[in-house]
């Protein structure tokens, strides 16, 4: 029984089985938006079905610092403890690089019991490198002396899995990230979907077809107007030499990929207006803020008409 139907039942109101589903689309909060260096602002996206408090994190490079900033901005209203302990019910970990897991690791001693969803290759590095009783206590339910607070859930590519404590599901799609397996997460709530990608290189650079496979899988969702937003990395400006990309995207490479997605979604104009959040912009050593440069390059390349969003930490959106 939902909270709504419990309330209605308590009021003696009959709840129709066909009552219209509330909560279409998603609420997304930027808990961390950058790639590298800004240790309080690294990839972390809080995703909930619209109007629902129970959320999952797509990566958790930063956690409590980003929650505090969102609270200060007024985009998250509940206490830090309530958000960490009650609202966030699971972690989707795209790959085990520190800038995607540090917030979760640091919060884990004070965290509540949650599920951690990952491809097996990612889960095994989490166990070997962090939750091994040496680098950190083993808060998972596997491996060396497990404490059992985090239930490690293995994802199989292309197979939807329920997100415990929510009405959402997640489907993992493997990505190529400079020799490491990374993950794109398709989160679905009723008929709606949102796609959150971990770090990824372009197929042409990686010598892989992971993004092509992903675009084939999500293209039909865009054609059906079911996909509400995409969160994807752009780490470096377009002029960055290919041998220094380390498995990341630039504006030029992103738009080469998005042209493939447009074709998979039904052709010309099919991505028009689709919100695309640009994550993981890496800081430059000196000179112009890379956010400004990358934003300019993205805008210039955006002939597909996407709704490009350069996020700031603590920002919150409803995509429907
Ligand atoms: Zn990475």
py3Dmol code that shows the C-alpha trace and the ligand (Angstrom):
import py3Dmol

protein = """\
ATOM      1  CA  UNK A   1       0.000   0.000   0.000  1.00  0.00           C
ATOM      2  CA  UNK A   2       1.318   3.441  -0.825  1.00  0.00           C
ATOM      3  CA  UNK A   3       1.402   6.229   1.757  1.00  0.00           C
ATOM      4  CA  UNK A   4      -1.342   7.911  -0.266  1.00  0.00           C
ATOM      5  CA  UNK A   5      -3.659   4.921  -0.180  1.00  0.00           C
ATOM      6  CA  UNK A   6      -2.929   4.406   3.557  1.00  0.00           C
ATOM      7  CA  UNK A   7      -3.962   8.009   4.216  1.00  0.00           C
ATOM      8  CA  UNK A   8      -7.058   7.632   2.093  1.00  0.00           C
ATOM      9  CA  UNK A   9      -7.923   4.341   3.792  1.00  0.00           C
ATOM     10  CA  UNK A  10      -7.514   6.035   7.195  1.00  0.00           C
ATOM     11  CA  UNK A  11      -9.931   8.731   6.022  1.00  0.00           C
ATOM     12  CA  UNK A  12     -12.360   6.076   4.879  1.00  0.00           C
ATOM     13  CA  UNK A  13     -11.942   6.988   1.256  1.00  0.00           C
ATOM     14  CA  UNK A  14     -12.027   4.116  -1.176  1.00  0.00           C
ATOM     15  CA  UNK A  15      -8.935   4.041  -3.331  1.00  0.00           C
ATOM     16  CA  UNK A  16      -9.554   2.991  -6.883  1.00  0.00           C
ATOM     17  CA  UNK A  17      -7.162   0.437  -8.256  1.00  0.00           C
ATOM     18  CA  UNK A  18      -7.007   2.592 -11.363  1.00  0.00           C
ATOM     19  CA  UNK A  19      -6.192   5.807  -9.464  1.00  0.00           C
ATOM     20  CA  UNK A  20      -3.925   7.884 -11.694  1.00  0.00           C
ATOM     21  CA  UNK A  21      -0.267   7.305 -10.964  1.00  0.00           C
ATOM     22  CA  UNK A  22       1.286  10.372  -9.384  1.00  0.00           C
ATOM     23  CA  UNK A  23       4.948  11.129  -9.704  1.00  0.00           C
ATOM     24  CA  UNK A  24       5.780  11.157 -13.383  1.00  0.00           C
ATOM     25  CA  UNK A  25       9.308  12.114 -14.269  1.00  0.00           C
ATOM     26  CA  UNK A  26      12.216  12.618 -11.896  1.00  0.00           C
ATOM     27  CA  UNK A  27      13.651  14.998  -9.352  1.00  0.00           C
ATOM     28  CA  UNK A  28      17.414  15.272  -9.776  1.00  0.00           C
ATOM     29  CA  UNK A  29      19.748  17.026  -7.336  1.00  0.00           C
ATOM     30  CA  UNK A  30      23.361  17.813  -8.211  1.00  0.00           C
ATOM     31  CA  UNK A  31      25.270  16.644  -5.123  1.00  0.00           C
ATOM     32  CA  UNK A  32      28.601  16.857  -6.964  1.00  0.00           C
ATOM     33  CA  UNK A  33      29.226  17.984 -10.541  1.00  0.00           C
ATOM     34  CA  UNK A  34      32.971  18.175 -11.299  1.00  0.00           C
ATOM     35  CA  UNK A  35      35.702  15.724 -12.295  1.00  0.00           C
ATOM     36  CA  UNK A  36      38.870  15.903 -10.276  1.00  0.00           C
ATOM     37  CA  UNK A  37      40.522  18.327  -7.859  1.00  0.00           C
ATOM     38  CA  UNK A  38      37.435  19.870  -6.189  1.00  0.00           C
ATOM     39  CA  UNK A  39      37.238  17.179  -3.520  1.00  0.00           C
ATOM     40  CA  UNK A  40      33.939  18.453  -2.138  1.00  0.00           C
ATOM     41  CA  UNK A  41      32.223  18.567  -5.542  1.00  0.00           C
ATOM     42  CA  UNK A  42      32.748  15.289  -7.435  1.00  0.00           C
ATOM     43  CA  UNK A  43      30.275  13.282  -9.566  1.00  0.00           C
ATOM     44  CA  UNK A  44      27.159  12.506  -7.534  1.00  0.00           C
ATOM     45  CA  UNK A  45      23.559  12.710  -8.726  1.00  0.00           C
ATOM     46  CA  UNK A  46      20.565  12.181  -6.465  1.00  0.00           C
ATOM     47  CA  UNK A  47      17.648  10.747  -8.454  1.00  0.00           C
ATOM     48  CA  UNK A  48      14.093  10.169  -7.224  1.00  0.00           C
ATOM     49  CA  UNK A  49      10.761   9.617  -8.911  1.00  0.00           C
ATOM     50  CA  UNK A  50       9.141  13.037  -9.058  1.00  0.00           C
ATOM     51  CA  UNK A  51       7.697  14.066  -5.674  1.00  0.00           C
ATOM     52  CA  UNK A  52       9.105  11.015  -3.850  1.00  0.00           C
ATOM     53  CA  UNK A  53      11.575  11.286  -0.981  1.00  0.00           C
ATOM     54  CA  UNK A  54      13.321   7.939  -1.570  1.00  0.00           C
ATOM     55  CA  UNK A  55      16.259   8.473  -3.893  1.00  0.00           C
ATOM     56  CA  UNK A  56      19.311   6.703  -5.251  1.00  0.00           C
ATOM     57  CA  UNK A  57      22.720   8.196  -5.905  1.00  0.00           C
ATOM     58  CA  UNK A  58      24.213   7.785  -9.357  1.00  0.00           C
ATOM     59  CA  UNK A  59      27.838   7.753  -8.198  1.00  0.00           C
ATOM     60  CA  UNK A  60      28.900   9.285  -4.898  1.00  0.00           C
ATOM     61  CA  UNK A  61      32.251  11.005  -5.427  1.00  0.00           C
ATOM     62  CA  UNK A  62      31.009  13.619  -2.988  1.00  0.00           C
ATOM     63  CA  UNK A  63      28.141  13.055  -0.602  1.00  0.00           C
ATOM     64  CA  UNK A  64      27.667  14.926   2.685  1.00  0.00           C
ATOM     65  CA  UNK A  65      29.395  18.105   1.474  1.00  0.00           C
ATOM     66  CA  UNK A  66      27.014  18.239  -1.499  1.00  0.00           C
ATOM     67  CA  UNK A  67      23.991  17.528   0.701  1.00  0.00           C
ATOM     68  CA  UNK A  68      25.016  20.464   2.916  1.00  0.00           C
ATOM     69  CA  UNK A  69      25.393  22.764  -0.099  1.00  0.00           C
ATOM     70  CA  UNK A  70      21.984  21.742  -1.475  1.00  0.00           C
ATOM     71  CA  UNK A  71      20.483  22.416   1.970  1.00  0.00           C
ATOM     72  CA  UNK A  72      22.142  25.835   2.095  1.00  0.00           C
ATOM     73  CA  UNK A  73      20.748  26.610  -1.370  1.00  0.00           C
ATOM     74  CA  UNK A  74      17.328  25.445  -0.166  1.00  0.00           C
ATOM     75  CA  UNK A  75      16.973  22.790  -2.865  1.00  0.00           C
ATOM     76  CA  UNK A  76      17.039  20.026  -0.244  1.00  0.00           C
ATOM     77  CA  UNK A  77      14.973  20.826   2.820  1.00  0.00           C
ATOM     78  CA  UNK A  78      15.325  17.930   5.248  1.00  0.00           C
ATOM     79  CA  UNK A  79      18.136  17.485   7.778  1.00  0.00           C
ATOM     80  CA  UNK A  80      21.504  16.137   6.676  1.00  0.00           C
ATOM     81  CA  UNK A  81      20.872  13.001   8.764  1.00  0.00           C
ATOM     82  CA  UNK A  82      17.408  12.414   7.285  1.00  0.00           C
ATOM     83  CA  UNK A  83      18.697  12.808   3.737  1.00  0.00           C
ATOM     84  CA  UNK A  84      21.682  10.493   4.324  1.00  0.00           C
ATOM     85  CA  UNK A  85      19.883   7.898   6.455  1.00  0.00           C
ATOM     86  CA  UNK A  86      16.316   7.877   5.139  1.00  0.00           C
ATOM     87  CA  UNK A  87      16.067   9.537   1.733  1.00  0.00           C
ATOM     88  CA  UNK A  88      19.069   7.982  -0.001  1.00  0.00           C
ATOM     89  CA  UNK A  89      18.346   4.265  -0.170  1.00  0.00           C
ATOM     90  CA  UNK A  90      20.951   3.050  -2.633  1.00  0.00           C
ATOM     91  CA  UNK A  91      24.127   3.757  -4.579  1.00  0.00           C
ATOM     92  CA  UNK A  92      24.625   3.081  -8.274  1.00  0.00           C
ATOM     93  CA  UNK A  93      28.394   2.932  -8.730  1.00  0.00           C
ATOM     94  CA  UNK A  94      29.500   3.363 -12.353  1.00  0.00           C
ATOM     95  CA  UNK A  95      33.155   2.456 -11.779  1.00  0.00           C
ATOM     96  CA  UNK A  96      35.516   2.317  -8.832  1.00  0.00           C
ATOM     97  CA  UNK A  97      37.660   5.417  -9.482  1.00  0.00           C
ATOM     98  CA  UNK A  98      37.973   7.414  -6.260  1.00  0.00           C
ATOM     99  CA  UNK A  99      36.290  10.515  -7.637  1.00  0.00           C
ATOM    100  CA  UNK A 100      33.095   8.438  -8.002  1.00  0.00           C
ATOM    101  CA  UNK A 101      33.097   6.646  -4.643  1.00  0.00           C
ATOM    102  CA  UNK A 102      34.936   8.843  -2.104  1.00  0.00           C
ATOM    103  CA  UNK A 103      31.758  10.424  -0.706  1.00  0.00           C
ATOM    104  CA  UNK A 104      30.197   7.018  -0.116  1.00  0.00           C
ATOM    105  CA  UNK A 105      33.367   5.631   1.505  1.00  0.00           C
ATOM    106  CA  UNK A 106      33.743   8.578   3.877  1.00  0.00           C
ATOM    107  CA  UNK A 107      30.042   8.500   4.846  1.00  0.00           C
ATOM    108  CA  UNK A 108      29.892   4.718   5.261  1.00  0.00           C
ATOM    109  CA  UNK A 109      30.699   4.507   9.015  1.00  0.00           C
ATOM    110  CA  UNK A 110      27.753   6.864   9.741  1.00  0.00           C
ATOM    111  CA  UNK A 111      25.523   5.613   6.941  1.00  0.00           C
ATOM    112  CA  UNK A 112      22.340   3.551   7.192  1.00  0.00           C
ATOM    113  CA  UNK A 113      21.904   0.124   5.596  1.00  0.00           C
ATOM    114  CA  UNK A 114      21.651   0.477   1.829  1.00  0.00           C
ATOM    115  CA  UNK A 115      22.112  -1.436  -1.386  1.00  0.00           C
ATOM    116  CA  UNK A 116      25.090  -0.813  -3.652  1.00  0.00           C
ATOM    117  CA  UNK A 117      24.362  -1.651  -7.306  1.00  0.00           C
ATOM    118  CA  UNK A 118      27.259  -2.329  -9.656  1.00  0.00           C
ATOM    119  CA  UNK A 119      28.474  -4.520 -12.487  1.00  0.00           C
ATOM    120  CA  UNK A 120      30.483  -7.479 -11.108  1.00  0.00           C
ATOM    121  CA  UNK A 121      33.817  -6.021 -12.338  1.00  0.00           C
ATOM    122  CA  UNK A 122      33.083  -2.817 -10.406  1.00  0.00           C
ATOM    123  CA  UNK A 123      31.871  -4.580  -7.254  1.00  0.00           C
ATOM    124  CA  UNK A 124      34.994  -6.720  -7.104  1.00  0.00           C
ATOM    125  CA  UNK A 125      37.291  -3.660  -7.197  1.00  0.00           C
ATOM    126  CA  UNK A 126      35.203  -2.029  -4.441  1.00  0.00           C
ATOM    127  CA  UNK A 127      35.824  -5.144  -2.330  1.00  0.00           C
ATOM    128  CA  UNK A 128      39.504  -5.585  -3.237  1.00  0.00           C
ATOM    129  CA  UNK A 129      40.607  -1.948  -3.082  1.00  0.00           C
ATOM    130  CA  UNK A 130      38.445  -0.235  -0.455  1.00  0.00           C
ATOM    131  CA  UNK A 131      36.177  -2.527   1.562  1.00  0.00           C
ATOM    132  CA  UNK A 132      39.044  -4.880   2.398  1.00  0.00           C
ATOM    133  CA  UNK A 133      39.582  -4.247   6.111  1.00  0.00           C
ATOM    134  CA  UNK A 134      42.830  -2.407   5.304  1.00  0.00           C
ATOM    135  CA  UNK A 135      42.030   0.689   3.253  1.00  0.00           C
ATOM    136  CA  UNK A 136      38.662   0.823   5.020  1.00  0.00           C
ATOM    137  CA  UNK A 137      36.416  -1.399   7.110  1.00  0.00           C
ATOM    138  CA  UNK A 138      34.350  -3.779   5.015  1.00  0.00           C
ATOM    139  CA  UNK A 139      30.827  -2.383   5.272  1.00  0.00           C
ATOM    140  CA  UNK A 140      29.550  -4.716   2.549  1.00  0.00           C
ATOM    141  CA  UNK A 141      28.025  -8.157   2.937  1.00  0.00           C
ATOM    142  CA  UNK A 142      30.840  -9.986   1.088  1.00  0.00           C
ATOM    143  CA  UNK A 143      34.587 -10.521   1.200  1.00  0.00           C
ATOM    144  CA  UNK A 144      36.904 -10.089   4.214  1.00  0.00           C
ATOM    145  CA  UNK A 145      35.095  -9.819   7.594  1.00  0.00           C
ATOM    146  CA  UNK A 146      31.920  -8.247   6.203  1.00  0.00           C
ATOM    147  CA  UNK A 147      29.974  -5.880   8.473  1.00  0.00           C
ATOM    148  CA  UNK A 148      26.955  -6.271   6.229  1.00  0.00           C
ATOM    149  CA  UNK A 149      25.617  -2.716   6.183  1.00  0.00           C
ATOM    150  CA  UNK A 150      25.828  -2.418   2.389  1.00  0.00           C
ATOM    151  CA  UNK A 151      24.164  -5.116   0.339  1.00  0.00           C
ATOM    152  CA  UNK A 152      26.206  -5.499  -2.839  1.00  0.00           C
ATOM    153  CA  UNK A 153      23.855  -6.161  -5.760  1.00  0.00           C
ATOM    154  CA  UNK A 154      25.393  -7.524  -8.986  1.00  0.00           C
ATOM    155  CA  UNK A 155      23.931  -6.032 -12.135  1.00  0.00           C
ATOM    156  CA  UNK A 156      23.828  -7.920 -15.423  1.00  0.00           C
ATOM    157  CA  UNK A 157      24.008  -5.786 -18.584  1.00  0.00           C
ATOM    158  CA  UNK A 158      20.595  -5.002 -20.040  1.00  0.00           C
ATOM    159  CA  UNK A 159      18.623  -6.672 -17.192  1.00  0.00           C
ATOM    160  CA  UNK A 160      16.360  -4.382 -15.118  1.00  0.00           C
ATOM    161  CA  UNK A 161      16.685  -4.774 -11.330  1.00  0.00           C
ATOM    162  CA  UNK A 162      14.311  -3.255  -8.756  1.00  0.00           C
ATOM    163  CA  UNK A 163      15.816  -0.467  -6.642  1.00  0.00           C
ATOM    164  CA  UNK A 164      14.977  -1.587  -3.091  1.00  0.00           C
ATOM    165  CA  UNK A 165      12.953   0.944  -1.109  1.00  0.00           C
ATOM    166  CA  UNK A 166      11.702   2.694  -4.253  1.00  0.00           C
ATOM    167  CA  UNK A 167       9.298   1.879  -7.062  1.00  0.00           C
ATOM    168  CA  UNK A 168      12.091   2.404  -9.591  1.00  0.00           C
ATOM    169  CA  UNK A 169      14.262  -0.058 -11.490  1.00  0.00           C
ATOM    170  CA  UNK A 170      17.790   0.219 -12.856  1.00  0.00           C
ATOM    171  CA  UNK A 171      19.340  -1.325 -15.943  1.00  0.00           C
ATOM    172  CA  UNK A 172      23.114  -1.288 -16.404  1.00  0.00           C
ATOM    173  CA  UNK A 173      24.897  -0.816 -19.738  1.00  0.00           C
ATOM    174  CA  UNK A 174      28.693  -1.270 -19.768  1.00  0.00           C
ATOM    175  CA  UNK A 175      30.864   1.609 -20.963  1.00  0.00           C
ATOM    176  CA  UNK A 176      34.509   1.760 -22.059  1.00  0.00           C
ATOM    177  CA  UNK A 177      36.581   4.151 -19.934  1.00  0.00           C
ATOM    178  CA  UNK A 178      40.238   3.994 -20.927  1.00  0.00           C
ATOM    179  CA  UNK A 179      40.599   0.260 -20.357  1.00  0.00           C
ATOM    180  CA  UNK A 180      38.305   0.176 -17.336  1.00  0.00           C
ATOM    181  CA  UNK A 181      34.699  -0.979 -17.421  1.00  0.00           C
ATOM    182  CA  UNK A 182      32.341   1.832 -16.459  1.00  0.00           C
ATOM    183  CA  UNK A 183      28.545   1.880 -16.454  1.00  0.00           C
ATOM    184  CA  UNK A 184      25.536   3.786 -17.760  1.00  0.00           C
ATOM    185  CA  UNK A 185      22.455   3.453 -15.548  1.00  0.00           C
ATOM    186  CA  UNK A 186      18.978   3.620 -17.015  1.00  0.00           C
ATOM    187  CA  UNK A 187      16.655   4.394 -14.099  1.00  0.00           C
ATOM    188  CA  UNK A 188      12.969   3.831 -14.777  1.00  0.00           C
ATOM    189  CA  UNK A 189       9.894   4.910 -12.877  1.00  0.00           C
ATOM    190  CA  UNK A 190       6.648   3.663 -14.349  1.00  0.00           C
ATOM    191  CA  UNK A 191       6.796   4.672 -18.014  1.00  0.00           C
ATOM    192  CA  UNK A 192       9.527   7.290 -17.511  1.00  0.00           C
ATOM    193  CA  UNK A 193      13.281   6.885 -17.721  1.00  0.00           C
ATOM    194  CA  UNK A 194      16.451   8.862 -17.041  1.00  0.00           C
ATOM    195  CA  UNK A 195      19.956   7.924 -18.148  1.00  0.00           C
ATOM    196  CA  UNK A 196      23.007   8.597 -15.960  1.00  0.00           C
ATOM    197  CA  UNK A 197      26.394   7.734 -17.454  1.00  0.00           C
ATOM    198  CA  UNK A 198      29.595   7.233 -15.538  1.00  0.00           C
ATOM    199  CA  UNK A 199      32.897   8.198 -17.126  1.00  0.00           C
ATOM    200  CA  UNK A 200      33.138   7.112 -20.732  1.00  0.00           C
ATOM    201  CA  UNK A 201      35.311   7.541 -23.788  1.00  0.00           C
ATOM    202  CA  UNK A 202      33.953   7.830 -27.320  1.00  0.00           C
ATOM    203  CA  UNK A 203      33.649   4.559 -29.251  1.00  0.00           C
ATOM    204  CA  UNK A 204      36.016   5.874 -31.939  1.00  0.00           C
ATOM    205  CA  UNK A 205      38.739   6.594 -29.377  1.00  0.00           C
ATOM    206  CA  UNK A 206      38.154   3.521 -27.209  1.00  0.00           C
ATOM    207  CA  UNK A 207      37.972   1.156 -30.190  1.00  0.00           C
ATOM    208  CA  UNK A 208      34.716  -0.087 -28.682  1.00  0.00           C
ATOM    209  CA  UNK A 209      31.003  -0.184 -29.471  1.00  0.00           C
ATOM    210  CA  UNK A 210      29.637   0.335 -25.952  1.00  0.00           C
ATOM    211  CA  UNK A 211      28.033   3.713 -26.653  1.00  0.00           C
ATOM    212  CA  UNK A 212      26.613   2.483 -29.966  1.00  0.00           C
ATOM    213  CA  UNK A 213      24.960  -0.373 -28.046  1.00  0.00           C
ATOM    214  CA  UNK A 214      23.649   2.054 -25.422  1.00  0.00           C
ATOM    215  CA  UNK A 215      22.216   4.396 -28.050  1.00  0.00           C
ATOM    216  CA  UNK A 216      20.474   1.457 -29.713  1.00  0.00           C
ATOM    217  CA  UNK A 217      18.909   0.535 -26.358  1.00  0.00           C
ATOM    218  CA  UNK A 218      17.696   4.022 -25.381  1.00  0.00           C
ATOM    219  CA  UNK A 219      16.875   5.416 -28.844  1.00  0.00           C
ATOM    220  CA  UNK A 220      13.367   3.908 -28.820  1.00  0.00           C
ATOM    221  CA  UNK A 221      12.707   5.440 -25.366  1.00  0.00           C
ATOM    222  CA  UNK A 222      13.483   8.877 -26.800  1.00  0.00           C
ATOM    223  CA  UNK A 223      11.284   8.211 -29.842  1.00  0.00           C
ATOM    224  CA  UNK A 224       8.474   7.304 -27.397  1.00  0.00           C
ATOM    225  CA  UNK A 225       9.136  10.490 -25.335  1.00  0.00           C
ATOM    226  CA  UNK A 226       9.855   8.310 -22.306  1.00  0.00           C
ATOM    227  CA  UNK A 227      13.449   9.413 -21.660  1.00  0.00           C
ATOM    228  CA  UNK A 228      13.352  12.599 -19.574  1.00  0.00           C
ATOM    229  CA  UNK A 229      17.042  13.534 -19.303  1.00  0.00           C
ATOM    230  CA  UNK A 230      20.621  12.374 -19.823  1.00  0.00           C
ATOM    231  CA  UNK A 231      23.516  12.982 -17.448  1.00  0.00           C
ATOM    232  CA  UNK A 232      26.816  12.541 -19.290  1.00  0.00           C
ATOM    233  CA  UNK A 233      30.424  13.555 -18.826  1.00  0.00           C
ATOM    234  CA  UNK A 234      32.457  16.052 -20.813  1.00  0.00           C
ATOM    235  CA  UNK A 235      35.831  16.160 -19.092  1.00  0.00           C
ATOM    236  CA  UNK A 236      38.015  18.152 -21.475  1.00  0.00           C
ATOM    237  CA  UNK A 237      37.777  20.832 -24.188  1.00  0.00           C
ATOM    238  CA  UNK A 238      37.631  19.678 -27.819  1.00  0.00           C
ATOM    239  CA  UNK A 239      41.264  20.452 -28.664  1.00  0.00           C
ATOM    240  CA  UNK A 240      42.587  17.962 -26.092  1.00  0.00           C
ATOM    241  CA  UNK A 241      44.838  15.421 -27.897  1.00  0.00           C
ATOM    242  CA  UNK A 242      43.358  11.938 -28.127  1.00  0.00           C
ATOM    243  CA  UNK A 243      46.311  10.342 -26.362  1.00  0.00           C
ATOM    244  CA  UNK A 244      45.545  12.497 -23.295  1.00  0.00           C
ATOM    245  CA  UNK A 245      41.817  11.770 -23.015  1.00  0.00           C
ATOM    246  CA  UNK A 246      42.195   8.872 -20.533  1.00  0.00           C
ATOM    247  CA  UNK A 247      38.776   7.484 -21.415  1.00  0.00           C
ATOM    248  CA  UNK A 248      36.836  10.756 -21.351  1.00  0.00           C
ATOM    249  CA  UNK A 249      34.717  12.864 -23.720  1.00  0.00           C
ATOM    250  CA  UNK A 250      35.114  16.340 -25.197  1.00  0.00           C
ATOM    251  CA  UNK A 251      32.308  18.496 -26.685  1.00  0.00           C
ATOM    252  CA  UNK A 252      33.301  17.408 -30.224  1.00  0.00           C
ATOM    253  CA  UNK A 253      33.359  13.715 -29.316  1.00  0.00           C
ATOM    254  CA  UNK A 254      30.090  14.019 -27.379  1.00  0.00           C
ATOM    255  CA  UNK A 255      28.306  15.463 -30.390  1.00  0.00           C
ATOM    256  CA  UNK A 256      29.753  12.764 -32.685  1.00  0.00           C
ATOM    257  CA  UNK A 257      28.139  10.270 -30.295  1.00  0.00           C
ATOM    258  CA  UNK A 258      24.878  12.216 -29.996  1.00  0.00           C
ATOM    259  CA  UNK A 259      24.528  12.162 -33.792  1.00  0.00           C
ATOM    260  CA  UNK A 260      24.425   8.354 -33.462  1.00  0.00           C
ATOM    261  CA  UNK A 261      21.840   8.652 -30.700  1.00  0.00           C
ATOM    262  CA  UNK A 262      19.723  10.983 -32.848  1.00  0.00           C
ATOM    263  CA  UNK A 263      19.735   8.389 -35.629  1.00  0.00           C
ATOM    264  CA  UNK A 264      18.740   5.641 -33.147  1.00  0.00           C
ATOM    265  CA  UNK A 265      15.956   7.852 -31.764  1.00  0.00           C
ATOM    266  CA  UNK A 266      14.223   8.328 -35.103  1.00  0.00           C
ATOM    267  CA  UNK A 267      16.452  10.736 -37.014  1.00  0.00           C
ATOM    268  CA  UNK A 268      16.663  14.461 -37.515  1.00  0.00           C
ATOM    269  CA  UNK A 269      15.173  16.564 -34.734  1.00  0.00           C
ATOM    270  CA  UNK A 270      14.543  13.618 -32.413  1.00  0.00           C
ATOM    271  CA  UNK A 271      16.766  14.995 -29.604  1.00  0.00           C
ATOM    272  CA  UNK A 272      15.282  18.499 -29.762  1.00  0.00           C
ATOM    273  CA  UNK A 273      14.635  19.842 -26.267  1.00  0.00           C
ATOM    274  CA  UNK A 274      15.961  16.754 -24.486  1.00  0.00           C
ATOM    275  CA  UNK A 275      17.699  17.907 -21.263  1.00  0.00           C
ATOM    276  CA  UNK A 276      21.372  16.920 -21.168  1.00  0.00           C
ATOM    277  CA  UNK A 277      23.321  17.609 -17.978  1.00  0.00           C
ATOM    278  CA  UNK A 278      27.060  17.953 -18.549  1.00  0.00           C
ATOM    279  CA  UNK A 279      28.978  16.396 -15.682  1.00  0.00           C
ATOM    280  CA  UNK A 280      32.615  15.792 -14.728  1.00  0.00           C
ATOM    281  CA  UNK A 281      34.212  18.897 -16.272  1.00  0.00           C
ATOM    282  CA  UNK A 282      37.844  18.727 -15.185  1.00  0.00           C
ATOM    283  CA  UNK A 283      39.698  21.805 -13.961  1.00  0.00           C
ATOM    284  CA  UNK A 284      42.499  23.194 -16.120  1.00  0.00           C
ATOM    285  CA  UNK A 285      45.927  24.036 -14.736  1.00  0.00           C
ATOM    286  CA  UNK A 286      45.651  27.705 -15.606  1.00  0.00           C
ATOM    287  CA  UNK A 287      43.881  30.157 -17.884  1.00  0.00           C
ATOM    288  CA  UNK A 288      40.166  30.301 -18.633  1.00  0.00           C
ATOM    289  CA  UNK A 289      37.737  28.354 -16.430  1.00  0.00           C
ATOM    290  CA  UNK A 290      37.161  25.144 -18.448  1.00  0.00           C
ATOM    291  CA  UNK A 291      33.445  25.387 -17.628  1.00  0.00           C
ATOM    292  CA  UNK A 292      33.186  28.524 -19.756  1.00  0.00           C
ATOM    293  CA  UNK A 293      35.266  27.108 -22.608  1.00  0.00           C
ATOM    294  CA  UNK A 294      33.422  23.763 -22.638  1.00  0.00           C
ATOM    295  CA  UNK A 295      30.036  25.498 -22.391  1.00  0.00           C
ATOM    296  CA  UNK A 296      30.939  27.640 -25.425  1.00  0.00           C
ATOM    297  CA  UNK A 297      32.124  24.633 -27.424  1.00  0.00           C
ATOM    298  CA  UNK A 298      28.989  22.650 -26.529  1.00  0.00           C
ATOM    299  CA  UNK A 299      26.668  25.499 -27.477  1.00  0.00           C
ATOM    300  CA  UNK A 300      28.464  25.985 -30.808  1.00  0.00           C
ATOM    301  CA  UNK A 301      28.222  22.244 -31.581  1.00  0.00           C
ATOM    302  CA  UNK A 302      24.569  21.881 -30.506  1.00  0.00           C
ATOM    303  CA  UNK A 303      22.899  21.661 -33.909  1.00  0.00           C
ATOM    304  CA  UNK A 304      20.737  18.846 -32.528  1.00  0.00           C
ATOM    305  CA  UNK A 305      18.806  21.262 -30.303  1.00  0.00           C
ATOM    306  CA  UNK A 306      19.386  19.559 -26.962  1.00  0.00           C
ATOM    307  CA  UNK A 307      18.597  21.468 -23.800  1.00  0.00           C
ATOM    308  CA  UNK A 308      22.203  21.700 -22.516  1.00  0.00           C
ATOM    309  CA  UNK A 309      22.619  22.173 -18.785  1.00  0.00           C
ATOM    310  CA  UNK A 310      25.970  23.111 -17.207  1.00  0.00           C
ATOM    311  CA  UNK A 311      25.108  22.306 -13.598  1.00  0.00           C
ATOM    312  CA  UNK A 312      26.233  23.866 -10.363  1.00  0.00           C
ATOM    313  CA  UNK A 313      26.472  21.989  -7.083  1.00  0.00           C
ATOM    314  CA  UNK A 314      23.228  21.907  -5.128  1.00  0.00           C
ATOM    315  CA  UNK A 315      21.071  22.670  -8.170  1.00  0.00           C
ATOM    316  CA  UNK A 316      17.844  20.683  -8.495  1.00  0.00           C
ATOM    317  CA  UNK A 317      15.535  19.989 -11.416  1.00  0.00           C
ATOM    318  CA  UNK A 318      12.301  18.206 -12.119  1.00  0.00           C
ATOM    319  CA  UNK A 319      12.364  16.482 -15.504  1.00  0.00           C
ATOM    320  CA  UNK A 320       9.005  15.318 -16.817  1.00  0.00           C
TER     321      UNK A 320
END
"""
ligand_1 = """\
1
ZN
Zn 36.992 7.517 -13.986
"""
view = py3Dmol.view(width=600, height=400)
view.addModel(protein, "pdb")
view.setStyle({"model": 0}, {"cartoon": {"style": "trace"}})
view.addModel(ligand_1, "xyz")
view.setStyle({"model": 1}, {"stick": {}})
view.zoomTo()
view.show()
